[in-house]
């Protein structure tokens, strides 16, 4: 029998995660970080996210992000957050980060270190990285964005906050961001 066939379906509200979206949102509120969350159908790709964004008036402002959970040959984990349309060359990214050859981290590693599933990767998952096992890099365009959107640990919701709010969150979790500047498209 296949384990995947017998594994329970993940809860779309994330109540089965190490940190639930409700706990995360309460932490943001306690930090004084203004945010607003929109529920929607599950999205797993940038294309699906774009379709939901276009169909949902509340999601049409600001910058939306895409996130890459990566690892290198030294078993170092990286979370890279960029504007959703940003093309990423993993070879060049690895060189820029001084990380060497990068590849995608496994779903098991993703759950172990960030407490989220594939399709729900987000900088807000750093709340679960209490040992600082993950290095974080962010697109410079997002750092000062007045409005940016990211998943609150599940891909059935998207949360609006500012670049400044995200920086305050990172400070509270003890994560230092490597800021990446990309050429204009």
C-alpha positions in Angstrom: 0.0 0.0 0.0 1.3 3.5 -0.8 1.8 5.9 2.1 0.6 8.8 0.0 -2.7 7.0 -0.5 -3.2 6.6 3.2 -1.9 10.0 4.4 -4.6 12.3 5.6 -5.5 15.3 3.4 -3.9 18.5 4.7 -6.2 20.9 6.4 -6.7 24.0 4.2 -6.9 26.2 7.3 -3.5 24.9 8.5 -4.7 23.6 11.9 -2.4 20.6 11.4 0.7 22.8 11.0 3.4 23.5 13.7 2.1 27.2 13.7 -1.4 27.8 12.5 -2.3 30.8 10.3 -4.4 32.1 13.2 -1.4 32.0 15.6 0.8 33.7 13.0 -1.7 36.5 12.3 -2.1 37.0 16.1 1.7 37.3 16.3 1.7 39.9 13.5 -1.0 41.9 15.3 1.0 41.7 18.6 4.0 43.1 16.8 1.8 46.0 15.6 2.1 44.9 12.0 -1.0 45.9 10.0 -2.2 43.1 7.7 -5.3 41.9 6.0 -5.9 38.3 4.9 -8.0 37.1 1.9 -9.3 33.5 1.7 -9.3 31.9 -1.8 -9.0 28.5 -3.6 -5.8 26.7 -3.1 -3.0 27.8 -5.4 0.2 25.9 -6.2 1.8 27.9 -8.9 2.4 31.5 -9.9 -0.1 31.0 -12.8 -2.8 29.8 -10.4 -2.0 32.6 -8.0 -2.3 35.2 -10.9 -5.7 33.8 -11.9 -7.0 34.1 -8.3 -5.5 37.6 -8.1 -7.3 38.7 -11.3 -10.6 37.3 -10.1 -10.4 38.8 -6.6 -10.6 42.6 -6.4 -9.1 42.8 -2.9 -5.9 41.1 -4.2 -5.3 43.5 -7.2 -3.1 46.1 -5.5 0.6 45.8 -4.5 3.2 43.2 -5.2 2.7 39.5 -5.0 5.7 37.2 -4.2 7.0 33.9 -5.2 9.2 31.9 -2.9 11.9 29.3 -3.5 13.0 26.8 -0.8 16.4 25.8 -1.8 19.4 23.8 -0.6 23.0 23.5 -1.6 25.5 20.6 -1.5 26.6 21.6 2.0 23.0 20.9 3.1 22.4 24.7 3.8 18.8 25.8 3.4 17.8 29.0 1.7 14.5 30.8 1.4 14.4 33.2 -1.5 11.5 35.6 -1.9 11.1 37.7 -5.1 8.4 39.6 -7.0 6.2 36.9 -8.6 7.2 37.6 -12.2 10.9 37.7 -11.5 12.8 35.1 -13.6 15.3 33.2 -11.5 18.3 31.4 -12.8 19.4 29.0 -10.0 23.0 28.8 -11.1 23.4 32.6 -11.1 21.4 32.9 -7.8 23.7 30.4 -6.2 26.8 32.4 -7.3 25.3 35.7 -6.1 24.5 34.2 -2.7 27.9 32.5 -2.4 25.9 29.3 -1.9 27.3 27.3 -4.8 25.0 25.0 -6.7 21.4 25.3 -5.5 18.5 22.9 -5.9 15.0 22.7 -4.5 14.6 21.4 -1.0 12.5 18.3 -0.4 8.9 18.5 1.0 10.1 16.7 4.1 12.9 19.3 4.7 10.5 22.1 4.0 8.1 20.8 6.7 10.9 20.1 9.1 12.6 23.5 9.0 9.8 25.9 7.9 6.6 24.0 9.0 4.8 24.4 5.6 3.9 22.3 2.6 4.9 22.8 -1.0 2.8 25.5 -2.5 2.6 27.4 0.8 6.2 28.6 1.0 6.4 32.1 2.4 8.7 34.4 4.3 6.2 34.3 7.1 7.2 30.6 7.6 10.4 31.9 9.2 8.3 32.0 12.4 8.9 28.3 12.6 12.7 28.5 12.0 13.6 29.1 15.6 17.1 27.6 15.2 17.9 29.9 12.2 18.7 26.9 10.0 17.4 28.8 6.9 19.2 31.7 5.3 16.8 34.3 3.8 17.2 36.4 0.7 14.7 38.9 -0.6 14.2 40.9 -3.8 15.1 44.6 -3.1 11.8 45.6 -4.8 9.9 44.1 -1.9 11.8 45.6 0.9 10.2 49.0 0.7 7.0 48.0 -1.0 3.9 49.8 0.5 1.9 46.6 -0.2 3.0 43.1 -0.7 1.1 39.8 -0.5 2.3 36.5 0.9 0.7 33.3 2.1 0.1 33.0 5.9 1.5 29.4 6.0 -1.2 28.0 3.8 -2.0 28.4 0.1 -5.7 29.0 0.7 -5.1 32.5 2.0 -3.0 35.5 1.1 -2.0 38.2 3.6 -1.3 41.9 2.7 1.4 43.7 4.6 4.1 46.2 3.9 7.8 45.8 3.2 8.4 47.6 6.5 6.0 45.2 8.3 7.9 42.2 6.8 11.2 43.7 8.0 9.7 44.1 11.5 8.6 40.5 11.4 12.1 39.4 10.4 13.6 41.4 13.2 11.2 39.7 15.7 12.2 36.2 14.4 15.9 37.1 14.4 16.4 36.6 10.7 18.7 38.8 8.7 17.8 39.2 5.0 20.3 39.3 2.2 18.8 41.9 -0.2 19.2 41.0 -3.9 19.0 43.7 -6.6 17.9 42.4 -10.0 18.1 44.3 -13.3 14.9 45.8 -14.6 12.9 43.7 -17.0 
